[in-house]
Amino acid sequence: MSRRWMYGDHTTVEYLSGVEEFLRCALAHQRNTKAAKIYCPCRDCNNVRRLADIDEIEVIYFVVGLSKITMSESDESDESDSDISENNEMDDDEQEDNEINEMMDAVKDHLNERPHILEQVLKAAETPLYPGCTKFKLLECVASLSNLKAESGWTEESFTKLLKRLGLWFPDGNDIPTSAYYANKLTNPLGLEAVKIDACPNDCILYRKEYENLDKCPTCSMSRYKRKGANSAKRGPPAKVLWYIPIIPRFERLFSVKKNAKYLRWHAEGRKKDEFLRHPADSPQWRTIDKKYPEFGKEVRNLRLALCTDGMNPYGSLSSQHSTWPVLLAIYNLPPWLCMKRKYIMLSLLISVPKQPGHDIDVYLAPLIDDLKLLWNE
């Protein structure tokens, strides 16, 4: 539907129909988000004031009209909005199944050095869910359930109960795992391993590269390990550990899915280019980088990343005895409706400390920066 009705005569049938459709979508969004009020996009409120009375909003639309910030008035923008809607309304299960199938080639490359693991994965990918089943394979089903578990926040216990119930419901001879442990064992090879790196308790260094074999910090002389009991000579676990999830294999997986590879080129191939700021690629900063590094800028598949971090308490209490700092990467190449989706935001580091790392955060960022430099140089 064309959006030009928004700026036309308020007394026309077209404007009346447009307002009704607009309010219908706004109410649907309000129900989905469980919001108490709706942002009013009229020329006066300009998406700042929130109103609870839908009738009041409807009257405002007829008297004041909508802000031009609400929607760009062009047919091409309308097509983009349709694309957004279509992408948001895609069948998630079908999309997920296609991605799993496309990622299998990347998994094969990843597991070539572990042939026995690769054999197990390929066998699960070809095993029917139950005897006579022609539509679903075991690996596809378990991977889909594991994704659903993560998205819904299920506990290991509840997931195990679900698997046992499914095993009873499906025909005899089905291969559904009997517990979350066996499901994880089946799908773990599809994932990417995290690297644990010991750190100095005072945030001086990471025990990697030239410090990898040291037992104490060369800067503050603090021990790398905790001590067990009164026996100070008995070495315990590492005093502090950084978790790093390597980004290069994850970028490779991202490009291995045809749909994702297309999205990563959207900023150059699918974006409308005019005087409006709709995407980071429209910003002068983006153009400045392209001008300063022309070799980087001319390859549209090169990734533009935003790094962000903040402290959190994973245990949900107000205690200040523990703080975890996740370091996230957002990919600006993606269309606006995807770049802030959870599946496209990459957790790269987990810094677990009693207090915030502050100025010492650069110590913990070192593995990530090294990989980013490697990507830049290659």
N, C-alpha and C positions, 0 to 999 in steps of 0.2 A: 504493500500500500504506500502511495506517495505521501511524503510528509509536508508537502507544500500547503496543505489545508491549515497548518498551524499559523500561517502568516497571512491568510486570506480574510475574507469578509466573515465576521462572527455570526451572521444571520443565515448563512447558507446551510443546506442539508449536508454538504460535504464536511463543513466544520463541526456540525452536530454529531455526525457519525464518527468523525475523527476523535472528538472528545470522549465519546462513549467507549470507543476501543482503547484509548489511552488510559482511561480510568479503570477499565477492566484489567488491563495488564498491571497497573499500579496496585490494585487490590490483590491480584494473584501473588505479586511479589511480597506484599505486606503479610499475606497468610504464610507464605513459605519462610519468611524471615522472622515471623512472629513479632513484628514491630508494632508499637502502639500507635505511631503516627506516620504520616506520609510527607515527604519533602514536597513542597509546592513549587513547581517550576514556572510560575507566572512571571511577568515582567517585573513586578514589585518584589516578590519573595525571592526570585532568582535562585531557587534550590537551596536556600539558607533556612527559611522558616519552615517548621513542621506543623502540620494540622492533623487533627483526629477526625474531623467531620468531613466526609467525602462529598456531601451536598454543598458545603461551603466552598470546597475546592472547585466543584463544577461551576458554581456561580462566578467565582473569580475568573475562571477560564473564559467565560462569555463576556465579562465586563472588561477585564484587563488584557487578556491574551497571554500567550506563552512567550517566555524569553527565547531569544534567538540562540542562546547558549545551549538550550535544551537539545536542539537537533540541527545539523547542517542541512540547508535546503538545496539538495541536488539529487538527481536521480542516481548518480554513482554512489553517493552516501547511503541512499535507500537500499541499494544492492548490498553494500557492506553490512548494513544492519540486518538484512535478510540472512546474509552469510553467518553473522553472529548468532542469530536465532537458530539457524539450522544446525550450527555446531553445538549450541547448548542443548538442542533437543535430540541429538543423535542417540541412538540406542547404545547405552554404556556397555552392555554385555557384548554386543556384536563388535564394538570398537575394541574392547579389551581382548577378545578372542583373536581378532586380526593382528593386534600388536604382539601377542604371545607367539603367534605363528611366524611373524616376520622377524622376531628377535631370536628365533632358534638358530639361524645362521651365525649370528654374532656369538651366541653361546657356544656353538661348535668351535669357533676360532678361539674363544676364551679357554675352553677345556681340552684343547688338543694336546697339552702337555700332561693331562691326567686322563689317559684313555679309559681306565676302569670307571671313572665318574661319568665320562661322556657316554659310555655304553649304557649306564643305568638311566641317564637322562633320555637318551634316544629310545630306549625300551619303553619308558613311561610315556613318552610322547606318542608311541604307536599302540599302546595297550588300550583296548576298549574299556570303558568305565565298568561294564558288566558284560557277561557273555551275550552276544547277539546285538550289542549296542553299536550302531553305525554312525551316530551323530557326534558323540562325545568321547574324548580320550582322557585317560587318567590324569596326565600331567596338566592338561588344559583345565580340567575341573578343579583340581587341588590348587593350582595357581590362582584361579578365579576366586575360590573360597578364601584363600589366604589374603588376597587383596581386599575382599569384603570384610574380613576380620580386622585388618588394619584400619580401614576407613570407618568402621563402626565402633572401634574401641573395645572389641570383645576381649575377655580374659582368656588365658590358656585353658582354664577349666571349662568355661562356657563353650569354647571352640571344640574341645574334646567331646563334650556332651552332644554337640551338634553332629560331629562326625560319626559317633556311635549310633545316633538315631538314624542318620542317613544310611548307614550300613545295614540297619534292620529293615528300612523301607525299600531299599533297592533289591533287585532279584538276587538269589543265591549265587555265590561265585564272584560277587563284585569285589573290586580291589580298593575300595575307599579306605584310607588309613584309619586306624582305630583310635588315634590320639593326635593331639597337636604336635607332639614330639616327632611322630613318624611323618606327619604332613610337612613339617619344617625340614626334616631330613631329605624329603623328596624334592622340595623346591629350593633349598639352599644353594645348590649349584647354579641356579638361574640368577642368583643375586651376585653382588660384588662385595668382596671381603673388605672389612675395615682393618686399618693398621693401628696397633697400639704402640705409642711412643712414650717412654718414660720421660718425666720432666723433673727439674729441680724444684723442691718444695717452695723455694723463694722466687720462682719464676725467672731464674737466671739463664738457663739453657735447656735445650732438649737433648736427650742422650741419643744423638744420631750423628752420622758422618764422623768427624774426628773425635767426637765424645762418646761414641757408641759403646766402647768397652770400659769406660770409667765407672768407678763405684762411688765417687763423690764429686760434688760440683767444683770445678776449678776456680770458680769465682768466690763462692761463700763457704766452701768446704763442707756443706751439708751432705749427709749420706743420701745416696740414691734410693736406699731401701729402708723400710721400717724394721725395727728390731723386735724380736719375739720375746716377750716376758722380760725377766730380769737379766737374761743372758744377752748382753749387748753384742756378743760375737756371732750370735745366730741370726742369719739374714732372713728377713721376712719378705712380704710383697713390696713392689715399688711404692714409694711414698706418694707419688702423683703420676697420673697417666693421662695422656692426650689421645683421643680417638680421632683418627684421620681416615676419611673415606675418599680414596683417590678419585679425582675428577676426570682424568683422561679416559679410562674405560667407560665411564658413564656417558661422556660426550659421544664416544663411539657407538654405544647402544642407542643413544638418542637419534643419531643419523642413520642407524640401521633400519629404523622404521620409516617407510616411505612417506607416510602422512606427516610425521614429525619433521622430516627433512624438508618438506615443502613449507611447513610453518616457519622453519628457521630462515627461509629465504623471503618470507612475506614482506619484510620491511623494504625490500628492493623490488619485488615482483608484484605484490598485491596491494601495496599502500597507495592511497590517493595522494597525489603531490600537488598541493596548492599553498595558499598563504596561512592556512589554519594549522594549529599545533594539535595534532591528534595522536602522535606517537613520538617517542624519543628521537626517532630518525628525522623528525621535522625540526629539531632543535638546532641552534647554531653550534652548540658543543659537539654534536654528532658530525656536523660538516667540518668543524675545525680539526677533529681527529682524522677525518678522511683526507683533508688537505695536508696535514702535517705528516701523515703516514700513507701516501698514495698506494703503495703496494698492498697494505692491509685493507684499505678502503675499497679497492676495486674487486676484491673477492667477497661476494655477498654472503658466503657461508661462514665467514669469520664471525666469531661470537662476540657480542658486546655484553659484558657482565656487570651486575651490581652486587657488591659485597655488603652484607649487613649482619649485625649481631646485637644481642641484648641478653641481659641476665634473666634467669628464671629459676624457680624452685620446683623441681619435678615432683616433689612430694606433696605439693599443695598446701603446705603450712606456712605460717608467717615467720618461722624461725630464720635467723640470719646465719645459722651455723653451716649452711651449705648453699652453694650457688653454682648453677650450670649455665655456661655461655655457648649456645649453638651459633655457629658461623654459617650463614646461608648465602647461596648464590642465586640471583634472579637473572633470567636471560632476556635481554631487551630486544633481541631479534624477533621474538614472537609477536603475534597480533595482540592488541591491548586486552582482549577478552581471555587470553590464555597466559600471559606472562606472570600473573599473580595466582594462577591455579596451583594448588598444592603439589600436583604431580610434576610440575615443571620448575619448582623451586628446590634446589639441591642443598641438602645438608652436607657440608664438607668437613666440618670440625666440631667436636664436642669438647669444650674446655670445662672440666669439673674442678672447681676450686672453692675453698671456704670463703674467699673474698674475691671481689671483681679483679680481673687481671690489670685493669687500668692501662698505664703506659707500657706495661710489659706484654701487652697482647701481641706485639710484633714478633716476640719469641715463638708464640704458639702458631702464628700465621705462616711461619717459615716453610713447612711442607707444601702448603697450598700455593704460596708465592713461587716456590721452585717449579711446580708443575705448570703454573701460568707462564713463567718465563720460558719453559721448555716449549710450550705451545706457540708462544710469540716468536721464538727464534726459528722454529721449524715451519 
